[in-house]
Amino acid sequence: MLQSIGLPGLIMILVVVLIIFGPSKLPELGRAVGRTLHEFKSSAKELVAETKDDVIEKQEVAK
């Protein structure tokens, strides 16, 4: 069963990340995560658009 992490879990994760990467690397790490999420969202939108175009194309051919 999927359970929520909650506030204590998030604090624990942030402490571990801080220990592993140190405070000087956190901004760089945040930017990298942000860029990765942006690229993922862009790719997902493109994939959905291509799939919709393919469906429309197949519908037009079937007519």
N, C-alpha and C positions, 0 to 999 in steps of 0.2 A: 504494500500500500504506500502511495506517495504521501509524504508528510511535509509540512512547511518547515523551513530551516529555523525561522524565528530570529528574534533579536540576539539572543545569546550565541546562536550559531554563526550569525554574521559577524559579531564581534570577534569570535574565535578565529574565523577565517581571515579577517583583517589583521589580527595580531600575528598569525602565522605568515601571511604575505609580507608584513612589515619586517619580521625577523629574517625571512629568507632573502628579500630583495633590498632591504634597507630603505631609509627615508629618501635618499637621493635618487633612487631608481623608480620610485612610485609614480611621479609625473610621466616619465617615459613609458612605463608600463601601462598607465591609463590611456595615453595617446595610442599606443599600439592596439589595445583592446578596442578602443573607439573606432580606429581605422578598420580593424577586422570586422566589427559588427556592421559598419557602413558598407563594406565590400560585400558581405554576406547578404544584406538587405537588397543591395543593387542587383546582385546575381539572382536572387529569388524573384524580384520583380521582373527581370528580363525573362526568366524561365516561364513565369506565369503568362506574360504577354505572348511569348512564342507559342505556348500551349493553346491560348485562346485563339491566336491567329490560325493555328493548324486546325482547330475545331471548326472555325468559321469557314476555312478553305474546304474542308471535307463536306460541310453542309452545302456549300455552293456547288460542288462537283456532283453531289447526290441529287440535286434538283434537276 
